[in-house]
Amino acid sequence: EINLAKEKGDKDALEKAIENRNFFARVDPGNCEMLDRWSMQQAPPDILITNFSMLQILLMRHTHPSSSVSVKDLADAMLLDKTREWLQEHKRNIFHLVIDDLHLNRGSSGTEATFILRLLLDRLGLHPQHDQLRILASSASLDPNDDKSKQYLSDFFGTPIDSHGNSPFRIITGSEVSSENNGELRPLPEVE
């Protein structure tokens, strides 16, 4: 838009184009962010940040390989198939699933969310304790010292708690950092 205005010598259009450039978010083509579903379908990311409603739609639009349905929705099928192929290429390829507000998934809606999650993992050839899966979830109400929090994670993700009461999940607590006092940020603790 700016170049076109310069070529035409239109000062008003140039001023408007510069104003628009500052208004719209700038995207660096070299960064890792994918802005449209077509980019994701061509080169699926190894990190999926979604909600269960969108995940359910993605899974509904994908025909399971064992299905006898002859017409496939290739748009979303490619996303899951390519991710599965990528995972099979090498053991060091890790799929990251990010779930926000995990504590909201309780009761019947929580049960539905767990089934959607298990269907996704099945389509990708993974299971809850798979070496190529990392799950990151945020919650305002999980306590690392609370057995009910550990049981909730175990039930939600389908991972057993061992005979010593240990969960395969690690609950990392956070602390509030105020921008007013320039609170010092600290890295996450090392994973054992």
Phi and psi in degrees as GROMACS dihedral restraints (atoms count N, CA, C in turn):
[ dihedral_restraints ]
;  ai    aj    ak    al  type     phi  dphi    fc
    3     4     5     6     1   -65.9    20    10
    4     5     6     7     1   -46.9    20    10
    6     7     8     9     1   -61.9    20    10
    7     8     9    10     1   -40.0    20    10
    9    10    11    12     1   -63.2    20    10
   10    11    12    13     1   -43.0    20    10
   12    13    14    15     1   -64.5    20    10
   13    14    15    16     1   -38.9    20    10
   15    16    17    18     1   -64.6    20    10
   16    17    18    19     1   -43.4    20    10
   18    19    20    21     1   -61.3    20    10
   19    20    21    22     1   -39.4    20    10
   21    22    23    24     1   -80.1    20    10
   22    23    24    25     1   -15.4    20    10
   24    25    26    27     1    70.9    20    10
   25    26    27    28     1    24.2    20    10
   27    28    29    30     1   -91.3    20    10
   28    29    30    31     1   102.7    20    10
   30    31    32    33     1   -65.1    20    10
   31    32    33    34     1   -38.7    20    10
   33    34    35    36     1   -64.7    20    10
   34    35    36    37     1   -43.7    20    10
   36    37    38    39     1   -66.6    20    10
   37    38    39    40     1   -37.2    20    10
   39    40    41    42     1   -64.7    20    10
   40    41    42    43     1   -43.5    20    10
   42    43    44    45     1   -62.4    20    10
   43    44    45    46     1   -42.3    20    10
   45    46    47    48     1   -66.0    20    10
   46    47    48    49     1   -40.1    20    10
   48    49    50    51     1   -64.4    20    10
   49    50    51    52     1   -40.9    20    10
   51    52    53    54     1   -65.9    20    10
   52    53    54    55     1   -39.9    20    10
   54    55    56    57     1   -63.3    20    10
   55    56    57    58     1   -43.1    20    10
   57    58    59    60     1   -63.6    20    10
   58    59    60    61     1   -39.0    20    10
   60    61    62    63     1   -60.4    20    10
   61    62    63    64     1   -38.1    20    10
   63    64    65    66     1   -77.4    20    10
   64    65    66    67     1   -23.4    20    10
   66    67    68    69     1   -79.1    20    10
   67    68    69    70     1   -45.1    20    10
   69    70    71    72     1   -84.9    20    10
   70    71    72    73     1   140.6    20    10
   72    73    74    75     1   -60.0    20    10
   73    74    75    76     1   136.5    20    10
   75    76    77    78     1   -88.8    20    10
   76    77    78    79     1   140.3    20    10
   78    79    80    81     1  -120.2    20    10
   79    80    81    82     1   125.2    20    10
   81    82    83    84     1   -86.0    20    10
   82    83    84    85     1   118.6    20    10
   84    85    86    87     1   -61.5    20    10
   85    86    87    88     1   -17.6    20    10
   87    88    89    90     1   -88.2    20    10
   88    89    90    91     1    -4.1    20    10
   90    91    92    93     1   -82.1    20    10
   91    92    93    94     1   178.2    20    10
   93    94    95    96     1   -93.5    20    10
   94    95    96    97     1    -3.9    20    10
   96    97    98    99     1   -75.7    20    10
   97    98    99   100     1   133.5    20    10
   99   100   101   102     1  -103.3    20    10
  100   101   102   103     1   127.9    20    10
  102   103   104   105     1  -104.1    20    10
  103   104   105   106     1    -9.9    20    10
  105   106   107   108     1  -140.8    20    10
  106   107   108   109     1   157.9    20    10
  108   109   110   111     1   -67.4    20    10
  109   110   111   112     1   -25.9    20    10
  111   112   113   114     1   -67.5    20    10
  112   113   114   115     1   -37.9    20    10
  114   115   116   117     1   -64.7    20    10
  115   116   117   118     1   -40.0    20    10
  117   118   119   120     1   -67.3    20    10
  118   119   120   121     1   -35.0    20    10
  120   121   122   123     1   -70.4    20    10
  121   122   123   124     1   -33.8    20    10
  123   124   125   126     1   -76.6    20    10
  124   125   126   127     1   -38.3    20    10
  126   127   128   129     1  -140.6    20    10
  127   128   129   130     1    80.7    20    10
  129   130   131   132     1   -56.6    20    10
  130   131   132   133     1   136.5    20    10
  132   133   134   135     1   -73.7    20    10
  133   134   135   136     1   159.6    20    10
  135   136   137   138     1   -90.1    20    10
  136   137   138   139     1    -0.2    20    10
  138   139   140   141     1  -122.6    20    10
  139   140   141   142     1   125.5    20    10
  141   142   143   144     1  -114.1    20    10
  142   143   144   145     1   114.4    20    10
  144   145   146   147     1  -112.9    20    10
  145   146   147   148     1   111.4    20    10
  147   148   149   150     1  -151.2    20    10
  148   149   150   151     1  -179.7    20    10
  150   151   152   153     1  -118.5    20    10
  151   152   153   154     1   169.5    20    10
  153   154   155   156     1   -71.1    20    10
  154   155   156   157     1   -26.5    20    10
  156   157   158   159     1   -65.5    20    10
  157   158   159   160     1   -47.4    20    10
  159   160   161   162     1   -68.8    20    10
  160   161   162   163     1   -35.6    20    10
  162   163   164   165     1   -64.8    20    10
  163   164   165   166     1   -40.2    20    10
  165   166   167   168     1   -62.9    20    10
  166   167   168   169     1   -41.7    20    10
  168   169   170   171     1   -63.5    20    10
  169   170   171   172     1   -44.3    20    10
  171   172   173   174     1   -57.5    20    10
  172   173   174   175     1   -44.7    20    10
  174   175   176   177     1   -72.4    20    10
  175   176   177   178     1   -32.6    20    10
  177   178   179   180     1   -68.6    20    10
  178   179   180   181     1   -32.2    20    10
  180   181   182   183     1   -85.6    20    10
  181   182   183   184     1     6.3    20    10
  183   184   185   186     1  -115.8    20    10
  184   185   186   187     1   124.6    20    10
  186   187   188   189     1   -82.6    20    10
  187   188   189   190     1   124.9    20    10
  189   190   191   192     1   -63.6    20    10
  190   191   192   193     1   140.7    20    10
  192   193   194   195     1   -55.3    20    10
  193   194   195   196     1   -28.2    20    10
  195   196   197   198     1   -84.7    20    10
  196   197   198   199     1    -2.7    20    10
  198   199   200   201     1   -72.8    20    10
  199   200   201   202     1   147.5    20    10
  201   202   203   204     1   -91.1    20    10
  202   203   204   205     1     2.0    20    10
  204   205   206   207     1   -66.3    20    10
  205   206   207   208     1   130.1    20    10
  207   208   209   210     1   -85.7    20    10
  208   209   210   211     1   -23.8    20    10
  210   211   212   213     1   -98.3    20    10
  211   212   213   214     1   124.9    20    10
  213   214   215   216     1  -111.7    20    10
  214   215   216   217     1   145.5    20    10
  216   217   218   219     1   -84.5    20    10
  217   218   219   220     1    94.8    20    10
  219   220   221   222     1   -66.8    20    10
  220   221   222   223     1   -20.8    20    10
  222   223   224   225     1   -57.7    20    10
  223   224   225   226     1   -52.6    20    10
  225   226   227   228     1   -91.5    20    10
  226   227   228   229     1   -22.9    20    10
  228   229   230   231     1   -60.5    20    10
  229   230   231   232     1   -39.6    20    10
  231   232   233   234     1   -60.7    20    10
  232   233   234   235     1   -40.1    20    10
  234   235   236   237     1   -58.8    20    10
  235   236   237   238     1   -49.3    20    10
  237   238   239   240     1   -74.3    20    10
  238   239   240   241     1   -41.5    20    10
  240   241   242   243     1   -63.9    20    10
  241   242   243   244     1   -43.5    20    10
  243   244   245   246     1   -67.5    20    10
  244   245   246   247     1   -35.5    20    10
  246   247   248   249     1   -66.0    20    10
  247   248   249   250     1   -42.9    20    10
  249   250   251   252     1   -61.9    20    10
  250   251   252   253     1   -44.3    20    10
  252   253   254   255     1   -62.0    20    10
  253   254   255   256     1   -41.1    20    10
  255   256   257   258     1   -62.6    20    10
  256   257   258   259     1   -41.2    20    10
  258   259   260   261     1   -65.0    20    10
  259   260   261   262     1   -35.7    20    10
  261   262   263   264     1   -75.1    20    10
  262   263   264   265     1   -21.1    20    10
  264   265   266   267     1   -62.1    20    10
  265   266   267   268     1   -40.0    20    10
  267   268   269   270     1  -157.3    20    10
  268   269   270   271     1   141.5    20    10
  270   271   272   273     1   -63.9    20    10
  271   272   273   274     1   -22.1    20    10
  273   274   275   276     1   -79.4    20    10
  274   275   276   277     1   -10.4    20    10
  276   277   278   279     1   -73.5    20    10
  277   278   279   280     1   122.9    20    10
  279   280   281   282     1  -117.9    20    10
  280   281   282   283     1   131.5    20    10
  282   283   284   285     1   -96.9    20    10
  283   284   285   286     1   128.0    20    10
  285   286   287   288     1  -107.9    20    10
  286   287   288   289     1   127.4    20    10
  288   289   290   291     1  -114.7    20    10
  289   290   291   292     1   124.7    20    10
  291   292   293   294     1  -112.8    20    10
  292   293   294   295     1   125.0    20    10
  294   295   296   297     1  -122.6    20    10
  295   296   297   298     1   122.0    20    10
  297   298   299   300     1   -94.6    20    10
  298   299   300   301     1   150.3    20    10
  300   301   302   303     1    52.2    20    10
  301   302   303   304     1    52.6    20    10
  303   304   305   306     1   -57.1    20    10
  304   305   306   307     1   -34.8    20    10
  306   307   308   309     1   -63.5    20    10
  307   308   309   310     1   -15.3    20    10
  309   310   311   312     1   -76.6    20    10
  310   311   312   313     1   -13.6    20    10
  312   313   314   315     1   -94.2    20    10
  313   314   315   316     1    80.7    20    10
  315   316   317   318     1  -128.8    20    10
  316   317   318   319     1   164.1    20    10
  318   319   320   321     1    66.3    20    10
  319   320   321   322     1  -148.0    20    10
  321   322   323   324     1   -66.4    20    10
  322   323   324   325     1   -35.4    20    10
  324   325   326   327     1   -69.5    20    10
  325   326   327   328     1   -32.3    20    10
  327   328   329   330     1   -67.5    20    10
  328   329   330   331     1   -39.1    20    10
  330   331   332   333     1   -63.3    20    10
  331   332   333   334     1   -43.5    20    10
  333   334   335   336     1   -61.3    20    10
  334   335   336   337     1   -41.7    20    10
  336   337   338   339     1   -63.1    20    10
  337   338   339   340     1   -38.9    20    10
  339   340   341   342     1   -65.4    20    10
  340   341   342   343     1   -38.5    20    10
  342   343   344   345     1   -67.6    20    10
  343   344   345   346     1   -38.2    20    10
  345   346   347   348     1   -63.5    20    10
  346   347   348   349     1   -43.4    20    10
  348   349   350   351     1   -61.7    20    10
  349   350   351   352     1   -44.6    20    10
  351   352   353   354     1   -66.2    20    10
  352   353   354   355     1   -34.4    20    10
  354   355   356   357     1   -66.0    20    10
  355   356   357   358     1   -42.1    20    10
  357   358   359   360     1   -59.5    20    10
  358   359   360   361     1   -48.5    20    10
  360   361   362   363     1   -61.5    20    10
  361   362   363   364     1   -39.7    20    10
  363   364   365   366     1   -61.9    20    10
  364   365   366   367     1   -44.0    20    10
  366   367   368   369     1   -64.1    20    10
  367   368   369   370     1   -28.9    20    10
  369   370   371   372     1   -90.9    20    10
  370   371   372   373     1    -2.6    20    10
  372   373   374   375     1    76.6    20    10
  373   374   375   376     1    26.4    20    10
  375   376   377   378     1  -115.8    20    10
  376   377   378   379     1   169.1    20    10
  378   379   380   381     1  -140.3    20    10
  379   380   381   382     1   165.8    20    10
  381   382   383   384     1   -55.6    20    10
  382   383   384   385     1   -26.7    20    10
  384   385   386   387     1  -106.6    20    10
  385   386   387   388     1    18.1    20    10
  387   388   389   390     1   -66.7    20    10
  388   389   390   391     1   141.1    20    10
  390   391   392   393     1   -65.2    20    10
  391   392   393   394     1   -20.4    20    10
  393   394   395   396     1   -98.5    20    10
  394   395   396   397     1    15.6    20    10
  396   397   398   399     1  -121.5    20    10
  397   398   399   400     1   130.9    20    10
  399   400   401   402     1  -125.3    20    10
  400   401   402   403     1   127.0    20    10
  402   403   404   405     1  -111.8    20    10
  403   404   405   406     1   126.8    20    10
  405   406   407   408     1  -119.0    20    10
  406   407   408   409     1   125.3    20    10
  408   409   410   411     1  -134.7    20    10
  409   410   411   412     1   143.8    20    10
  411   412   413   414     1  -109.5    20    10
  412   413   414   415     1   145.7    20    10
  414   415   416   417     1  -158.4    20    10
  415   416   417   418     1   141.3    20    10
  417   418   419   420     1   -88.4    20    10
  418   419   420   421     1    -3.6    20    10
  420   421   422   423     1  -130.1    20    10
  421   422   423   424     1    18.6    20    10
  423   424   425   426     1   -97.3    20    10
  424   425   426   427     1   135.8    20    10
  426   427   428   429     1  -118.6    20    10
  427   428   429   430     1   124.7    20    10
  429   430   431   432     1   -63.5    20    10
  430   431   432   433     1   -18.1    20    10
  432   433   434   435     1   -99.8    20    10
  433   434   435   436     1     4.7    20    10
  435   436   437   438     1  -104.1    20    10
  436   437   438   439     1   120.9    20    10
  438   439   440   441     1   -62.3    20    10
  439   440   441   442     1   -31.4    20    10
  441   442   443   444     1   -67.7    20    10
  442   443   444   445     1   -34.5    20    10
  444   445   446   447     1   -64.6    20    10
  445   446   447   448     1   -42.9    20    10
  447   448   449   450     1   -65.2    20    10
  448   449   450   451     1   -40.2    20    10
  450   451   452   453     1   -66.5    20    10
  451   452   453   454     1   -39.3    20    10
  453   454   455   456     1   -59.0    20    10
  454   455   456   457     1   -47.2    20    10
  456   457   458   459     1   -62.3    20    10
  457   458   459   460     1   -42.2    20    10
  459   460   461   462     1   -61.2    20    10
  460   461   462   463     1   -46.6    20    10
  462   463   464   465     1   -67.2    20    10
  463   464   465   466     1   -44.0    20    10
  465   466   467   468     1   -64.9    20    10
  466   467   468   469     1   -45.6    20    10
  468   469   470   471     1   -95.4    20    10
  469   470   471   472     1    -3.9    20    10
  471   472   473   474     1    71.3    20    10
  472   473   474   475     1    37.7    20    10
  474   475   476   477     1  -117.8    20    10
  475   476   477   478     1   132.0    20    10
  477   478   479   480     1   -75.9    20    10
  478   479   480   481     1   150.8    20    10
  480   481   482   483     1   -91.6    20    10
  481   482   483   484     1   132.2    20    10
  483   484   485   486     1   -71.6    20    10
  484   485   486   487     1   175.5    20    10
  486   487   488   489     1   -64.3    20    10
  487   488   489   490     1   -15.8    20    10
  489   490   491   492     1   -94.4    20    10
  490   491   492   493     1     3.2    20    10
  492   493   494   495     1    82.9    20    10
  493   494   495   496     1    14.9    20    10
  495   496   497   498     1   -90.1    20    10
  496   497   498   499     1   134.8    20    10
  498   499   500   501     1   -99.2    20    10
  499   500   501   502     1   147.8    20    10
  501   502   503   504     1   -71.4    20    10
  502   503   504   505     1    -7.5    20    10
  504   505   506   507     1   -94.9    20    10
  505   506   507   508     1   150.3    20    10
  507   508   509   510     1  -118.1    20    10
  508   509   510   511     1   121.4    20    10
  510   511   512   513     1   -93.4    20    10
  511   512   513   514     1   118.8    20    10
  513   514   515   516     1  -107.2    20    10
  514   515   516   517     1   119.5    20    10
  516   517   518   519     1   -82.3    20    10
  517   518   519   520     1   155.0    20    10
  519   520   521   522     1  -114.3    20    10
  520   521   522   523     1   170.8    20    10
  522   523   524   525     1  -135.7    20    10
  523   524   525   526     1   149.3    20    10
  525   526   527   528     1   -73.7    20    10
  526   527   528   529     1   134.3    20    10
  528   529   530   531     1  -120.7    20    10
  529   530   531   532     1   123.6    20    10
  531   532   533   534     1   -91.3    20    10
  532   533   534   535     1   135.4    20    10
  534   535   536   537     1   -75.2    20    10
  535   536   537   538     1   -18.7    20    10
  537   538   539   540     1   -70.2    20    10
  538   539   540   541     1   -37.4    20    10
  540   541   542   543     1  -101.7    20    10
  541   542   543   544     1    15.9    20    10
  543   544   545   546     1    49.0    20    10
  544   545   546   547     1    50.2    20    10
  546   547   548   549     1   -52.5    20    10
  547   548   549   550     1   141.1    20    10
  549   550   551   552     1   -78.4    20    10
  550   551   552   553     1   124.5    20    10
  552   553   554   555     1   -80.5    20    10
  553   554   555   556     1   144.2    20    10
  555   556   557   558     1  -127.3    20    10
  556   557   558   559     1   150.1    20    10
  558   559   560   561     1   -71.5    20    10
  559   560   561   562     1   160.6    20    10
  561   562   563   564     1   -65.3    20    10
  562   563   564   565     1   152.7    20    10
  564   565   566   567     1   -65.0    20    10
  565   566   567   568     1   152.6    20    10
  567   568   569   570     1   -64.7    20    10
  568   569   570   571     1   141.7    20    10
  570   571   572   573     1   -82.2    20    10
  571   572   573   574     1   131.8    20    10
